[in-house]
Amino acid sequence: MATFLACVNCLALGVTPRSPAHTHSSVSTGFASIRVVAIATFTTCLATLACGSSVSNDDEIGETTQTETSGTNTDEATAASDTDTTAGDSSDTGEPEFEMYDQPGPFPVGTRAFVLADPIGDRDLEVQLWYPAAEGVATGDPIGAFVPAEPDATSFAALVDVAPEPCTRKLTSSAFDGPLTREPGPWPTVLFSHCHTCTRFSSYSVAERLASHGFLVAAVDHAGNTLFEELAGNPLPVDGATLDLRTADMRRVLDELLDPAAGSLPSEFVGLADGERVGVFGHSFGSVTTGKLLQDDDRFLAGVGIAAPFESPLLPGISMAAISEPVLLLVAVEDNSITEIGNMILRNNFTTANVPAWKIEFADAGHWSFSDLCNLIAGFQPGCGEGQRQTNPAESFTYLDNQLARDLTATKVTSFFAMTLRGEAQAREQLEAGDPVLDIAVRE
């Protein structure tokens, strides 16, 4: 079990049956033994969930599926961050203008880090903010700007130098420490939780898209559970205690953002987070963290889970029945990390979720296809370049283009939060707009 936990990178696993029409089966190189252990471990779970409903039977679970083409910009890294992306010119049509979330919004993006001090003194947290910046600010700093302090800066730079592009996104569309926009707050606010042994900026493409459309985004390095503990060989384990630490980290960040007397938050950001419009998303172990927060903290009004289930037998204590907020679940069809067993549980989360709920499956995507750090280290490789289909080990294939995967993720996540936190009806149309690589399902 210890080997299995390490290989699946802290992902909660589970099972629900899937019809042959929607089944994709493969195991990436090096993961065949994991599948054997996983199947043995979850035999009871398989038997229990085998009677559950299949996500492919729309009539039985009351879902709709979208497959239309959506026309997506696939080059987030080079997109102009100050592009005017409003549509529906009110002067010509009489209709109100609305934003298009498949490209950067009207604001350039600023980003700033701060240390959230622990009053007890044993768990200070590095927090990154992304926000709408002042018009005309220069953007496009390299990813290394996220790690300015030694010795981590040198070790991170060495990894970035040899990481393949476009798997690892090396150039941001942000202005580090850029000035804030003059647009008044408070702003809808979204928190991000990273995967096991990842970083607060693992999904900065999504954070930038959100900030360019007027959101405040905050992400935390879960101390003891980051890339740098992995490089040092001493990351925290994947267990309930670590999950509790992670959820406490996220609550502390939100407390600080909403505190009018905040002591660690830079003063110009005090009062900018809207406590009535807060969402959360996470990747992998961060998805599990997201589910726990949605269940236990009613300040979070909507959530997105990427490439891992909220509820699973591996990390008990989360129940889909106890999550009443709208959820969006993203599935990597060729996820060679959590394997088809993990994807089955993720699909089962969707079928048992309170409505409304959305599920989007990304064809040919691997576990790290969604991440800006894909293939930065060997453990983050599934999702980059060539692989073996996890439900058909004999079949080689090429993973989904990384820029496209990240761009689609940013589009759907931003549309989801625009719909749920800002009440934008047209954002739902963009959330549900199809694409040839997406299988979109809705329950309501």
N, C-alpha and C positions, 0 to 999 in steps of 0.2 A: 504493500500500500504506500510506503514511503516513496518508492521509486515512481509509482503511478502519480502521486501528488506532485512530485517535482516535475515530471514530464508534462503534465497537463497545465502547468503554470498557474496553479491555484484556482482552477476553474471548477465550479460546482457542476456535478454531472447528474443526469437523469434520463428517463426513458419514457417515450410515448410512441405508439406505432405510427407509421406513415405509409400512405398508399404507394404502390409501385410506381405510379405515374409521377410522383414527386420525390422518389428516393434517389439519393446520390451516395454511393458507397466507395470510400477509399481510405487508405492508410498511408501517410507519408513515410519516407524512408526513416527507419529508426523507431517507428511508433507501432510496429506490428505487435511487439511484446506488450505494449501498454494496453492495446485493445484486448488481448487475452486476459490480462489482470483485471481490466475494467469490467469485462463481461462476467468473469467469475464473481467479482465483488458485488455487482449489481443484479445478479440473477433474481434475487427476491424482488428487487424494484421492477425488473422487467416483467415478471409475472404479475405483479400488482397492477402496473400501469397498462398492461396489454389490453385490458378491457376499456381503456379510455378512448375518447373520440379522436379521429384522425383529422389533422388540420387540412387535409385535402378534400374533405367532404363538406363543401360549402353549405349544403342544405341542412346537414345535421347540426352544425355549430353556428349557423347564422352569420357567416362572413361573406364578404365580397372580395374578388380578386381583380387587380388592375394590371394590365400588361401593355398599355400604350406607350409609345415613345415620348420622351420628355424633353429632348433637346438640351443636353447638359454641357456646360463648359468644363473641360477636363484639365485645365492648366491653372490651378489655383495659385501655384507659386509665382507665376508671372502676371497674374491678373492685376489690373490697376485697382488699387484698394479704394480710390476715390471715385470710381465709376458711379454715375447716376443710374440706379437700377429701378427707378419707379416706372410703373406702367399705367395705362389708362389715363391719358392726358385730360384733365378735367376741363381745360379750355376748349377742347375739340369735341368731347363726347358728353360732357355734363356729368360724367361718373367720377367718383373720388379716385385719386391716385392710389396705387398700392405697390408694394415692393416685390421684386422677384428674388427669390431666395436661392436660385440656382447659380448665382454669381455674387461677388462681393457687393455690399450695400453702399449707401451714400457716404459713410464715414470712413476716413482712414483709421487705422487701428494702432493704438498705443498699448504697450505692455510694461508692467512694472512689478518687481519682486519686493517683498518685505518679509521680515521674520516675525512670526506670531509668538510672542514670549509666553512661556508656561509659568503661571504664578507659583507653581510648586518648584519649578526649576529643572525638571528632568526630561521635558519633551517639547523643546522649541520646534516650531514648524516653519519651513520655507513655503511661502504662498506666492503664487503668480496671479496677477490681474491682467485681463485684457479689457479694453474699454474704447469707446468712441473718442478719437483724438481730434485735435484742432485741424481745421482745413489747411492744406498745404504742407503738412509735416512730412518729412522724408521718411520713407519706410523701406524695408528690405534688408534688415540686419541678418547676419548668419546665425544658424542654430546654436553655435558655440556661445553666443551672448547670454544664453540661459544659464551657463555654468561658468561664472567669472572667477570663482575662488579656487585656489590650489588646495590640495593636489588633484581635486576632481577635474579641474579645467584641462590639465594636461592629458589625463587618461581619457577623458571624453573626446578631446580633439583628435587623439590617435585613432579612436574608433570611427569617428566621422570621416577622417581622411581616407580610410579604406572601405567604407561602406558603399555599396552600389547605389547608383541613382537609376531610376527615380524611386527605388524601394525606400530608401531613407531620404526624407525631404530636408535638404541642407540649408535652404534659404527661406527665411520667414517673409511675411508681408506686413511686419510690424515695425513700429518705431519704439525702440527701447527707451523708457522714461520720457516718451513724448508727451507734450502738453495735452490736457483734457480739452474736449470740445466745449464750446460755450452753451451748447444745448442743455437746458436745465434737467436735473433729476427730479425724483428718483427714477432709476432705470430697472426694468425687469432683470432679474439676476439668476444666473445659472452656475451651479457648482459642478466640478468634475473630479472624479476619483479614478486614479490610474490603476493599471494592472499590477500584478505581483512582480516585483523587481523592475518596475518601469519608473517613469518620472512624471512630475506635474505637467510637463509640456509634451507628453506623448501624443496628445491629440490637439496640438495647437492649430491645425488647419480648421477644425470645428470651432475652436475658441475664436479664431480670427473672423470666421464667417459670422458668428453670432455678434461679436463686437461691432463689426462693420454695419450691422443692421440695428444698432442701438441697444444692445444688451451689455450688462456688466458680467464678466465671467471670472470666476475664481477657482484655482486649482491648487492642491496642496501636495507636497512631497510627504507620503506616509513614512515617517521616520522609522528606520529599521527594515523597510520593505521596498527599497528603491534599487535602481540599477547599480548604485555604488556599493551597497551592501552585497549585491550579487557578485560584483567584481572582486570584493574583498573576501567572498566565500562565507559570509555570515548573515544571510537574510533571515528575517523572521519566518516561522513556519506558516503554512496555510492551515489555520484552525480557527476555532471560535474566538479564542482570546485575541488573535490578530484582527479578526473581523471587528471585534468590539473596539480595539484601538483605532481602527480606520473610521468607524462611524463616529467615534468621539472626536477625532480630528476634524471631520466635516462639520460637526455641530459647533465646534470651537470657531471654525472659520466663519460660519454663518452668524454666530453670536457677535463676533468682532465686526463684521460688515454692518450689522444692524444696531450696534451700540453707539448712541450719540456721544458717549464719552470714551470712545475706543482709544486705547493707549498704544497699540502697535500699528494699526492701520494708518497709512499716510493721511495727514489731515485733510487734504483736498478731496479724499474719497469718502470722508465721513458724511453720512446722509444720502449717498448716491444709490445705495442698494434699496430696492423696494421690497419690504418684508411681506407685502401682500401678493407679490408675483415672483415666486422662487421655484426654480426647477433644479433637477440634478440628473447627471448622466455619468456613466462609467463603462470602462472596458475591462472584460475578463473579471479578475477579482474585484475590480471597481464596479462591475455590473452587480455582483453580489452585494457590495457595499451600498449601491443605489437602492436595491430592493429592501435592504434592512432599514435605510433611512425613510423610504416611502411608508414602510409599515409602522415605524416607531415615532416619527417626528412629523406632526401634521403641518409644519411650516412649509414642507416641500409639497407642491401642488401638482407636479407632473414629473415623470422620469423616463429615461431611455437606458435600456440595458443592451450592451454590445458584446456579442460573442460569448455569453455565459448566462445561465438561468439565474433568476432571483431565488426561487425555491428549488432545493434539491436535497437528496439524502446525504450528500457529502458534508454539507454545512447546514445542519438543521437550525431551526429557529426563525425561519421566514416562511410565511404562508401567502400564496397568491390571494386566498380568500380574505386576508387581512389588509390587502392593499386596495384602497378604494379610488386612488388617483388614476388619471389616464396614463397609460404606458405605451411605449414603442419599443419593440424588441427587434434587434438586428441579428440575422443569422448568416454566418459564413458557411456556405453549402459544403465547401471542401476544407472544413476545419480539421486539420491534422493534429491539433493540440487537444481539444476536448473530444474529438472523434464524433462519429455518428451517435454514440450513446449520449454524449453531452448535448448534441443538437436535438435529439429526441426529447430530452427533458425541457430544453428551451422551447420547443414547439408545444409541449404539454403545458408549460407556463402560460402560453398564449391561449390555449383552449380553455383553461380554467381561470383566466384572469377576469376580474370584474370589468364590465364594459364602461366606456369605450376602450378598445385596445387595438393596436396596430402591430403587424409583423411584416418585416421586409427581409426576404432571403436574397443574398447576393451570389449569383452563379459564379463558380470558379474562384471565389474568394477564400483565402486562408485566414487563420486566426489573427495575423498581424496586418492583413490587407488594409484595415481601418486606421492603422497607426502611422504616425510620422516617423517612428523609429524602426519600421520594418527592416529586418536584417541588419540592424546596427550591431547585434551580437548573434552568435549562432542560434541561441534559443529563440530569437525573434524572426527566424528565417521563414517559417510557414506563411506564405503570402507573397513571396518574392520569387520571380523567375520561374524555373521549372519545378515540378513536383509530381507526386503520384496521387491519383485520386483516392481519397480515404475509403470509399466503399468499393473500389476496384483497384487493388494494388498493382495489377498488371498494366494499367493504363497510365501512361505519362501525359501530362498536360501542362499548359502555361497558365499561371495564376492571373487573375484579373489585373489589368493595368493599375498600378498603384495610384497614379494621379486620378484616374477615373474613380477608383474605389473611395478615395478620400473626398473627392468632390461630391459624389453622390451622398456620402455620409453627411457631409456638412450641409448639403441641401435639405435632406430629409430631417435632420436633427433641428436645424434652424426653423424649418417650416412647422415642425411639431411644436416647438416652444412659442413661435409666433401665434399659433392657433390656441394653445392651452393657456399661455400667460398673458397674451395681449388680446385674445378674443378675436383674431382676424379670420373671418370666414373664408376668404380667398386663400389663406395659408393652407387650409385643408386640401384644397384642390392641388396645390403644389406638393403636399405630402403624399397624396395618393396618385399623382401623375406617374405613369408607367415609364419603363425603360427596358430595352431588350435584355439587360442582365439582371433585372429585378423581378421578383415574384412578391406582390404586395397583397396582404390580406387584412381585412377589417372586421372587427366584431363590435356590434353596437346594439 
